[in-house]
């Protein structure tokens, strides 16, 4: 992470010294732009991960209900079979 540095009024007005062909203000703006790009990428990845997690939770809920229905039907059929054997 880039540490913030003090920006002097001369840097903003243009009286600063040039470093490698770029003024200190341009250097700071480039650093800010890089940080913003990193943050927007992170936010997009988090949103995508949240959406995928939500979809998987929905799939798990559907499978859970399906298994419950299968268990319920099996339990009812087994109960009826056991009671019919006892009665006859």
Steps between C-alpha positions, in 0.01 A plus 500: 500500500627847417544720803349850476750780469478870566399701191641850501321796344788537253427146373140588420581829331774346296805649669621159618796317363445239239586140583559275204302727266195517729416759762442382856128574455484268201681235701249534783207488260639186338532340844142598585378359169681171566340477847155574357542230236604251768199593717249475215643161401465381861139623521410326173660173617316521833168557322564203271595279796187605687282417198661157458460428872134597483443267205666209683288566811189479281619169349566363850150602610342321202701182559414513871127520427524223241673272752234584760221410257667167413548423871138592580359278224727211603401542866127504418522193273707310758253588775203383294678174410588427863146570626340294222717202591396532864131519415487201265 
